[in-house]
Amino acid sequence: MPILAALLVVAAWRGLGVQLRQDGVHVRYVLGFLIVPWEAMPAGHTHRPADQPPTLRLGYARPELVQRRGRAPAGTLPTDSIDAQFLADAIRHYALHPEHRAAIGTEREHQRLHEALTDR
């Protein structure tokens, strides 16, 4: 029981979940992390799920670029706290449009991305 409590404290301290960053997709798990550089993803091949699955499957064009530590799943992203369809669309967008990656994390880019993806 003390180990579980310690893991929960670590999770609360570090935060868990998916982050899109300038260099790729970062995922923190309680017992590890996964970093998928944009260059590792096949452009345009992140499939948009029909509903809200608990995970989103990723394919890799260059799996040797993927960094994985601990007990992080290699090919899935958790979607329990994010809209899986929006996440898939955003990943596909950045895989296809590297010119927008430098602005990831800014309010302006978030607004631009949201408008670009909801205008479809």
DSSP file (Angstrom, degrees, kcal/mol; ACC not computed):
  #  RESIDUE AA STRUCTURE BP1 BP2  ACC     N-H-->O    O-->H-N    N-H-->O    O-->H-N    TCO  KAPPA ALPHA  PHI   PSI    X-CA   Y-CA   Z-CA
    1    1 A M     >        0   0    0      0, 0.0     4,-2.2     0, 0.0     5,-0.2   0.000 360.0 360.0 360.0 -39.9    0.0    0.0    0.0
    2    2 A P  H  >  +     0   0    0      0, 0.0     4,-2.2     0, 0.0     5,-0.1   0.857 360.0  53.9 -62.4 -32.3    2.8    2.5    0.7
    3    3 A I  H  > S+     0   0    0      2,-0.2     4,-2.4     1,-0.2     5,-0.2   0.922 107.7  49.5 -66.9 -42.8    4.2    2.0   -2.8
    4    4 A L  H  > S+     0   0    0      1,-0.2     4,-2.2     2,-0.2    -1,-0.2   0.915 110.8  49.9 -61.2 -43.4    0.8    2.7   -4.4
    5    5 A A  H  X S+     0   0    0     -4,-2.2     4,-2.0     1,-0.2    -1,-0.2   0.905 110.2  50.5 -62.4 -41.1    0.6    5.9   -2.3
    6    6 A A  H  X S+     0   0    0     -4,-2.2     4,-2.4     1,-0.2    -2,-0.2   0.904 109.4  50.9 -64.0 -41.2    4.1    7.0   -3.4
    7    7 A L  H  X S+     0   0    0     -4,-2.4     4,-2.6     1,-0.2    -1,-0.2   0.891 109.3  50.7 -63.6 -39.2    3.2    6.4   -7.0
    8    8 A L  H  X S+     0   0    0     -4,-2.2     4,-2.4     2,-0.2    -1,-0.2   0.878 109.6  50.5 -66.7 -37.1    0.1    8.5   -6.7
    9    9 A V  H  X S+     0   0    0     -4,-2.0     4,-2.4     2,-0.2    -2,-0.2   0.926 111.5  48.2 -65.0 -44.2    2.1   11.3   -5.1
   10   10 A V  H  X S+     0   0    0     -4,-2.4     4,-2.9     2,-0.2     5,-0.4   0.923 111.7  50.3 -61.2 -44.4    4.7   11.1   -8.0
   11   11 A A  H  X S+     0   0    0     -4,-2.6     4,-2.3     1,-0.2    -2,-0.2   0.911 112.3  46.6 -61.4 -43.1    1.9   11.1  -10.5
   12   12 A A  H  < S+     0   0    0     -4,-2.4    -1,-0.2     2,-0.2    -2,-0.2   0.882 114.9  47.6 -66.7 -37.4    0.2   14.2   -8.9
   13   13 A W  H  < S+     0   0    0     -4,-2.4    -2,-0.2    -5,-0.2    -1,-0.2   0.941 123.0  30.4 -69.4 -48.6    3.5   16.0   -8.7
   14   14 A R  H  < S-     0   0    0     -4,-2.9    -2,-0.2    -5,-0.2    -3,-0.2   0.762 105.2-129.7 -84.6 -26.5    4.7   15.4  -12.3
   15   15 A G     <  -     0   0    0     -4,-2.3     2,-0.3    -5,-0.4    -3,-0.1   0.172  15.8-126.1  84.5 148.3    1.4   15.2  -14.0
   16   16 A L        +     0   0    0     -4,-0.1     2,-0.2     2,-0.1    13,-0.2  -0.835  53.3  55.7-124.3 162.5    0.3   12.5  -16.4
   17   17 A G  E    S-A   28   0A   0     11,-2.2    11,-2.2    -2,-0.3     2,-0.4  -0.623  79.2 -35.5 117.5-171.0   -1.1   12.5  -19.9
   18   18 A V  E     -A   27   0A   0      9,-0.2     2,-0.4    -2,-0.2     9,-0.2  -0.735  43.8-177.5 -98.6 135.6   -0.4   13.5  -23.4
   19   19 A Q  E     -A   26   0A   0      7,-2.9     7,-3.1    -2,-0.4     2,-0.6  -1.000  18.5-145.9-130.7 132.8    1.4   16.7  -24.4
   20   20 A L  E     +A   25   0A   0     -2,-0.4     2,-0.2     5,-0.2     5,-0.2  -0.872  31.5 174.4 -92.7 126.3    2.0   17.9  -27.9
   21   21 A R  E >   -A   24   0A   0      3,-3.0     3,-0.8    -2,-0.6    84,-0.1  -0.756  47.5 -96.4-126.7 172.8    5.4   19.8  -28.0
   22   22 A Q  T 3  S+     0   0    0     -2,-0.2    16,-0.1     1,-0.2     3,-0.1   0.816 124.2  43.0 -60.2 -31.4    7.6   21.3  -30.6
   23   23 A D  T 3  S-     0   0    0      1,-0.2    15,-1.1    14,-0.1     2,-0.3   0.540 125.5 -74.9 -95.6  -7.0    9.7   18.2  -30.8
   24   24 A G  E <   -AB  21  37A   0     -3,-0.8    -3,-3.0    13,-0.3     2,-0.5  -0.982  69.2 -30.4 151.2-161.2    6.9   15.6  -30.8
   25   25 A V  E     -AB  20  36A   0     11,-2.6    11,-3.0    -2,-0.3     2,-0.4  -0.840  50.2-165.8 -98.4 126.0    4.3   13.9  -28.6
   26   26 A H  E     -AB  19  35A   0     -7,-3.1    -7,-2.9    -2,-0.5     2,-0.4  -0.935   4.6-173.9-113.9 134.4    5.2   13.4  -25.0
   27   27 A V  E     -AB  18  34A   0      7,-2.8     7,-2.4    -2,-0.4     2,-0.5  -0.990   7.6-159.3-131.5 125.7    3.3   11.0  -22.7
   28   28 A R  E     -AB  17  33A   0    -11,-2.2   -11,-2.2    -2,-0.4     2,-0.3  -0.895  12.0-179.0-104.3 131.3    3.8   10.6  -19.0
   29   29 A Y  E >   - B   0  32A   0      3,-3.1     3,-1.1    -2,-0.5    43,-0.1  -0.768  43.0-105.1-116.4 166.4    2.7    7.5  -17.2
   30   30 A V  T 3  S+     0   0    0     -2,-0.3    42,-0.1     1,-0.2    -1,-0.1   0.894 121.3  29.8 -58.5 -39.7    2.9    6.6  -13.5
   31   31 A L  T 3  S-     0   0    0     40,-0.1    40,-2.7    38,-0.0     2,-0.3   0.001 131.0 -20.9-113.7  28.8    5.8    4.2  -14.3
   32   32 A G  E <   -BC  29  70A   0     -3,-1.1    -3,-3.1    38,-0.3     2,-0.3  -0.984  59.1-107.6 163.3-171.8    7.4    5.7  -17.3
   33   33 A F  E     -BC  28  69A   0     36,-1.4    36,-2.5    -2,-0.3     2,-0.4  -0.974   9.7-149.6-149.0 162.4    7.2    8.0  -20.3
   34   34 A L  E     -BC  27  68A   0     -7,-2.4    -7,-2.8    -2,-0.3     2,-0.5  -1.000   8.3-170.7-135.0 130.5    7.0    7.9  -24.1
   35   35 A I  E     -BC  26  67A   0     32,-2.9    32,-2.7    -2,-0.4    -9,-0.2  -0.985   1.9-174.4-124.6 121.0    8.4   10.5  -26.5
   36   36 A V  E     -B   25   0A   0    -11,-3.0   -11,-2.6    -2,-0.5    30,-0.1  -0.912  17.5-144.9-116.0 102.8    7.5   10.2  -30.2
   37   37 A P  E >>  -B   24   0A   0      0, 0.0     3,-1.8     0, 0.0     4,-0.5  -0.304  22.9-117.5 -63.1 150.5    9.3   12.8  -32.3
   38   38 A W  G >4 S+     0   0    0    -15,-1.1     3,-1.3     1,-0.3   -14,-0.1   0.858 115.3  61.5 -56.4 -35.0    7.4   14.2  -35.2
   39   39 A E  G 34 S+     0   0    0    -16,-0.3    -1,-0.3     1,-0.3     4,-0.1   0.694  96.4  60.5 -66.8 -18.0    9.9   12.6  -37.6
   40   40 A A  G <4 S+     0   0    0     -3,-1.8    21,-2.9    21,-0.1    22,-2.0   0.661  91.6  84.0 -82.0 -16.1    9.0    9.2  -36.3
   41   41 A M  S << S-     0   0    0     -3,-1.3     2,-0.4    -4,-0.5    19,-0.2  -0.667  83.5-119.2 -93.4 140.6    5.4    9.5  -37.4
   42   42 A P    >   -     0   0    0      0, 0.0     3,-1.9     0, 0.0     4,-0.1  -0.633  44.4-103.2 -72.5 129.7    4.2    8.7  -40.9
   43   43 A A  T 3  S-     0   0    0     -2,-0.4    49,-0.1     1,-0.3    50,-0.1  -0.317  97.2  -3.1 -59.0 123.2    2.7   11.9  -42.2
   44   44 A G  T 3  S+     0   0    0     48,-0.4    -1,-0.3    47,-0.2    48,-0.1   0.589  98.9 112.5  77.8  11.7   -1.1   11.8  -42.1
   45   45 A H    <   +     0   0    0     -3,-1.9     2,-0.8    14,-0.1    -2,-0.1   0.223  33.1 113.4-107.9  17.2   -1.5    8.3  -40.8
   46   46 A T        -     0   0    0     42,-0.2     2,-0.2    -4,-0.1    46,-0.1  -0.794  67.0-134.5 -85.0 114.8   -2.9    8.9  -37.4
   47   47 A H        -     0   0    0     -2,-0.8    10,-0.1    10,-0.3    -2,-0.1  -0.489   7.5-128.5 -77.1 135.4   -6.4    7.4  -37.7
   48   48 A R        -     0   0    0     -2,-0.2    37,-0.1    40,-0.1    -1,-0.1  -0.713  27.1-129.7 -81.7 120.3   -9.3    9.4  -36.3
   49   49 A P        -     0   0    0      0, 0.0    39,-0.0     0, 0.0    -1,-0.0  -0.347   4.4-134.1 -71.2 153.6  -11.4    7.1  -34.1
   50   50 A A  S    S+     0   0    0     -2,-0.0     2,-0.2    35,-0.0    -2,-0.0   0.739  86.4   5.4 -77.8 -23.5  -15.1    7.0  -34.6
   51   51 A D  S    S-     0   0    0     33,-0.0    34,-0.1    34,-0.0    33,-0.0  -0.439 102.2 -64.8-135.8-151.7  -15.8    7.3  -30.9
   52   52 A Q        -     0   0    0     -2,-0.2    27,-0.0    32,-0.1    31,-0.0  -0.752  54.6-176.5-110.2  82.8  -14.0    8.0  -27.6
   53   53 A P        -     0   0    0      0, 0.0    31,-0.1     0, 0.0    26,-0.1  -0.342  36.9-117.4 -74.4 161.6  -11.7    5.0  -27.1
   54   54 A P  S    S+     0   0    0      0, 0.0    25,-2.5     0, 0.0    26,-0.5   0.719  97.6  24.5 -71.5 -19.1   -9.5    4.7  -23.9
   55   55 A T  E     -D   78   0B   0     23,-0.3     2,-0.5    24,-0.2    21,-0.0  -0.967  69.3-137.8-141.8 158.7   -6.4    4.8  -26.1
   56   56 A L  E     -D   77   0B   0     21,-2.4    21,-2.2    -2,-0.3     2,-0.3  -0.978  25.1-133.2-117.0 126.4   -5.3    6.1  -29.5
   57   57 A R  E     -D   76   0B   0     -2,-0.5     2,-0.4    19,-0.2   -10,-0.3  -0.599  19.1-159.2 -83.1 138.1   -3.1    3.9  -31.6
   58   58 A L        -     0   0    0     17,-2.9     2,-0.3    -2,-0.3   -12,-0.1  -0.903   4.1-152.6-114.2 144.5    0.0    5.3  -33.2
   59   59 A G        -     0   0    0     -2,-0.4     2,-0.5   -17,-0.1   -14,-0.1  -0.847  13.5-142.6-108.3 153.9    2.0    4.0  -36.1
   60   60 A Y        -     0   0    0     -2,-0.3   -19,-0.3   -19,-0.2   -20,-0.1  -0.961  21.8-175.2-121.6 132.2    5.6    4.8  -36.6
   61   61 A A  S    S+     0   0    0    -21,-2.9   -20,-0.2    -2,-0.5    -1,-0.1   0.758  97.8  24.7 -84.5 -31.3    7.5    5.4  -39.8
   62   62 A R    >   +     0   0    0    -22,-2.0     3,-2.0     1,-0.1     4,-0.3  -0.659  68.8 172.5-133.5  76.7   10.8    5.5  -37.9
   63   63 A P  G >  S+     0   0    0      0, 0.0     3,-1.2     0, 0.0    -1,-0.1   0.731  72.9  72.1 -61.5 -22.1   10.4    3.5  -34.6
   64   64 A E  G 3  S+     0   0    0      1,-0.2   -24,-0.0   -24,-0.0    -2,-0.0   0.690  92.7  57.7 -67.6 -15.7   14.1    3.8  -33.8
   65   65 A L  G <  S+     0   0    0     -3,-2.0    -1,-0.2   -28,-0.1     2,-0.2   0.628  83.2 103.1 -86.3 -14.5   13.5    7.5  -33.0
   66   66 A V    <   -     0   0    0     -3,-1.2     2,-0.5    -4,-0.3   -30,-0.2  -0.503  60.6-151.2 -74.6 133.8   10.9    6.7  -30.3
   67   67 A Q  E     +C   35   0A   0    -32,-2.7   -32,-2.9    -2,-0.2     2,-0.4  -0.911  18.6 174.9-107.2 130.6   12.1    7.0  -26.7
   68   68 A R  E     -C   34   0A   0     -2,-0.5     2,-0.4   -34,-0.2   -34,-0.2  -0.997   4.7-179.6-138.7 130.9   10.4    4.8  -24.1
   69   69 A R  E >   -C   33   0A   0    -36,-2.5   -36,-1.4    -2,-0.4     3,-0.7  -0.966  52.7 -12.4-129.9 147.0   11.3    4.4  -20.5
   70   70 A G  E 3  S-C   32   0A   0     -2,-0.4   -38,-0.3   -38,-0.2   -39,-0.0  -0.374 119.1 -25.2  69.9-142.0    9.8    2.3  -17.7
   71   71 A R  T 3  S+     0   0    0    -40,-2.7    -1,-0.2    -2,-0.1   -39,-0.2  -0.183  87.0 142.2-104.1  39.4    6.5    0.6  -18.3
   72   72 A A    <   -     0   0    0     -3,-0.7   -39,-0.1   -39,-0.3     2,-0.1  -0.667  57.1-113.6 -81.1 130.7    5.1    3.0  -20.9
   73   73 A P        -     0   0    0      0, 0.0     3,-0.2     0, 0.0    -1,-0.1  -0.390  22.7-141.2 -61.6 141.3    3.1    1.3  -23.7
   74   74 A A  S    S+     0   0    0      1,-0.2    -2,-0.0    -6,-0.1    -7,-0.0   0.836  86.9  25.4 -78.5 -34.5    4.9    1.7  -27.0
   75   75 A G  S    S+     0   0    0    -18,-0.0   -17,-2.9   -15,-0.0     2,-0.3   0.203 105.3  73.3-123.2  18.4    2.1    2.3  -29.5
   76   76 A T  E     -D   57   0B   0    -19,-0.2   -19,-0.2    -3,-0.2   -21,-0.0  -0.965  53.7-152.2-135.3 151.8   -0.8    3.9  -27.7
   77   77 A L  E     -D   56   0B   0    -21,-2.2   -21,-2.4    -2,-0.3     2,-0.2  -0.968  28.8-117.3-117.4 135.5   -1.7    7.2  -26.1
   78   78 A P  E     +D   55   0B   0      0, 0.0   -23,-0.3     0, 0.0   -60,-0.2  -0.510  28.9 179.8 -71.0 138.3   -4.2    7.5  -23.2
   79   79 A T    >   +     0   0    0    -25,-2.5     3,-0.9    -2,-0.2     5,-0.3   0.111  47.0 110.6-124.8  20.7   -7.3    9.4  -24.2
   80   80 A D  T 3  S+     0   0    0    -26,-0.5    -1,-0.1     1,-0.2   -25,-0.1   0.732  90.4  33.0 -70.5 -19.9   -9.2    9.3  -20.9
   81   81 A S  T 3  S+     0   0    0     -3,-0.1     2,-0.3     2,-0.0    -1,-0.2   0.155 118.4  53.6-120.3  19.4   -8.7   13.0  -20.2
   82   82 A I  S <  S-     0   0    0     -3,-0.9     2,-0.7   -65,-0.0     3,-0.1  -0.989  91.3 -95.0-150.0 153.5   -8.7   14.4  -23.8
   83   83 A D     >  -     0   0    0     -2,-0.3     4,-2.5     1,-0.2     5,-0.2  -0.616  33.2-154.6 -71.6 112.9  -10.9   14.2  -26.9
   84   84 A A  H  > S+     0   0    0     -2,-0.7     4,-2.5    -5,-0.3     5,-0.2   0.852  90.9  51.5 -61.9 -37.4   -9.5   11.4  -28.9
   85   85 A Q  H  > S+     0   0    0      2,-0.2     4,-2.4     1,-0.2    -1,-0.2   0.921 111.6  46.2 -67.7 -43.2  -10.7   12.7  -32.2
   86   86 A F  H  > S+     0   0    0      2,-0.2     4,-2.8     1,-0.2    -2,-0.2   0.910 112.7  51.2 -65.0 -41.2   -9.2   16.1  -31.6
   87   87 A L  H  X S+     0   0    0     -4,-2.5     4,-2.6     2,-0.2     5,-0.2   0.933 111.0  47.5 -61.2 -46.5   -5.9   14.6  -30.5
   88   88 A A  H  X S+     0   0    0     -4,-2.5     4,-2.4     1,-0.2    -1,-0.2   0.914 113.7  48.2 -61.2 -42.8   -5.7   12.4  -33.6
   89   89 A D  H  X S+     0   0    0     -4,-2.4     4,-2.5     2,-0.2    -2,-0.2   0.904 112.1  49.1 -64.4 -41.5   -6.5   15.4  -35.8
   90   90 A A  H  X S+     0   0    0     -4,-2.8     4,-2.5     2,-0.2     5,-0.2   0.916 111.9  48.1 -66.0 -43.1   -3.9   17.5  -34.1
   91   91 A I  H  X S+     0   0    0     -4,-2.6     4,-2.2     1,-0.2    -2,-0.2   0.932 113.4  47.8 -62.7 -45.0   -1.2   14.9  -34.4
   92   92 A R  H  X S+     0   0    0     -4,-2.4     4,-1.9    -5,-0.2   -48,-0.4   0.912 111.0  52.5 -61.3 -42.1   -2.0   14.4  -38.1
   93   93 A H  H  X S+     0   0    0     -4,-2.5     4,-2.0     1,-0.2    -2,-0.2   0.941 112.1  43.4 -59.7 -49.7   -2.0   18.1  -38.6
   94   94 A Y  H  < S+     0   0    0     -4,-2.5    -1,-0.2     1,-0.2    -2,-0.2   0.818 111.0  55.2 -70.3 -29.1    1.5   18.6  -37.1
   95   95 A A  H  < S+     0   0    0     -4,-2.2    -1,-0.2    -5,-0.2    -2,-0.2   0.875 116.7  37.9 -66.6 -35.7    2.8   15.5  -38.9
   96   96 A L  H  < S+     0   0    0     -4,-1.9    -2,-0.2     1,-0.2    -1,-0.2   0.709 121.4  45.0 -86.1 -22.2    1.7   17.1  -42.2
   97   97 A H    ><  +     0   0    0     -4,-2.0     3,-2.0    -5,-0.2     4,-0.4  -0.648  55.9 166.9-126.7  74.4    2.6   20.7  -41.3
   98   98 A P  G >  S+     0   0    0      0, 0.0     3,-1.2     0, 0.0     4,-0.5   0.743  72.0  74.1 -60.9 -21.5    6.0   21.0  -39.7
   99   99 A E  G 3  S+     0   0    0      1,-0.2     3,-0.2     2,-0.1     4,-0.1   0.699  95.5  51.0 -65.8 -17.3    5.9   24.7  -40.3
  100  100 A H  G X  S+     0   0    0     -3,-2.0     3,-1.0     1,-0.1     4,-0.3   0.569  87.3  84.3 -93.7 -10.2    3.4   25.0  -37.4
  101  101 A R  G X  S+     0   0    0     -3,-1.2     3,-1.8    -4,-0.4    -1,-0.1   0.841  78.0  64.2 -65.6 -34.8    5.4   23.0  -34.8
  102  102 A A  G 3  S+     0   0    0     -4,-0.5    -1,-0.2     1,-0.3   -80,-0.1   0.773 102.3  51.4 -61.7 -24.7    7.6   25.9  -33.6
  103  103 A A  G X  S+     0   0    0     -3,-1.0     3,-2.0    -4,-0.1     6,-0.4   0.469  78.0 127.5 -92.3  -2.3    4.5   27.7  -32.3
  104  104 A I  T <   +     0   0    0     -3,-1.8   -82,-0.2    -4,-0.3     3,-0.1  -0.296  69.4  33.0 -56.4 135.3    3.2   24.7  -30.3
  105  105 A G  T 3  S+     0   0    0      1,-0.4     2,-0.3   -84,-0.1    -1,-0.3   0.276  93.1 111.8 100.7  -9.9    2.5   25.7  -26.7
  106  106 A T  S <> S-     0   0    0     -3,-2.0     4,-2.2     1,-0.1    -1,-0.4  -0.679  72.4-127.7 -95.5 152.6    1.5   29.3  -27.5
  107  107 A E  H  > S+     0   0    0     -2,-0.3     4,-2.3     1,-0.2     5,-0.2   0.891 110.3  54.9 -62.2 -39.8   -2.0   30.6  -27.1
  108  108 A R  H  > S+     0   0    0      1,-0.2     4,-2.4     2,-0.2    -1,-0.2   0.908 109.2  46.2 -62.1 -42.8   -2.0   31.9  -30.6
  109  109 A E  H  > S+     0   0    0     -6,-0.4     4,-3.1     2,-0.2     5,-0.3   0.886 109.8  54.3 -68.8 -37.8   -1.1   28.5  -32.1
  110  110 A H  H  X S+     0   0    0     -4,-2.2     4,-2.6     2,-0.2    -2,-0.2   0.930 111.2  45.6 -59.9 -44.5   -3.7   26.8  -29.9
  111  111 A Q  H  X S+     0   0    0     -4,-2.3     4,-2.4     2,-0.2    -2,-0.2   0.922 113.9  48.7 -63.9 -44.6   -6.4   29.1  -31.3
  112  112 A R  H  X S+     0   0    0     -4,-2.4     4,-2.6     2,-0.2    -2,-0.2   0.923 113.4  47.0 -62.3 -45.0   -5.1   28.7  -34.9
  113  113 A L  H  X S+     0   0    0     -4,-3.1     4,-2.6     2,-0.2     5,-0.3   0.933 111.3  50.8 -62.9 -46.4   -5.1   24.9  -34.5
  114  114 A H  H  X S+     0   0    0     -4,-2.6     4,-2.0    -5,-0.3    -1,-0.2   0.920 113.0  45.9 -58.8 -44.5   -8.6   24.8  -33.0
  115  115 A E  H  X S+     0   0    0     -4,-2.4     4,-1.1     1,-0.2    -1,-0.2   0.909 113.1  50.2 -64.8 -41.9  -10.0   26.9  -35.8
  116  116 A A  H  < S+     0   0    0     -4,-2.6    -2,-0.2     1,-0.2    -1,-0.2   0.882 115.9  41.6 -64.5 -38.2   -8.2   24.9  -38.5
  117  117 A L  H >< S+     0   0    0     -4,-2.6     3,-0.5     1,-0.2    -1,-0.2   0.770 114.9  48.2 -84.5 -25.5   -9.5   21.6  -37.1
  118  118 A T  H 3< S+     0   0    0     -4,-2.0    -1,-0.2    -5,-0.3    -2,-0.2   0.592  98.3  69.6 -90.7  -9.5  -13.0   22.7  -36.3
  119  119 A D  T 3<        0   0    0     -4,-1.1    -1,-0.2     1,-0.2    -2,-0.1   0.462 360.0 360.0 -82.2  -0.4  -13.6   24.3  -39.7
  120  120 A R    <         0   0    0     -3,-0.5    -1,-0.2    -4,-0.1    -2,-0.1   0.483 360.0 360.0 -74.4 360.0  -13.6   20.8  -41.3
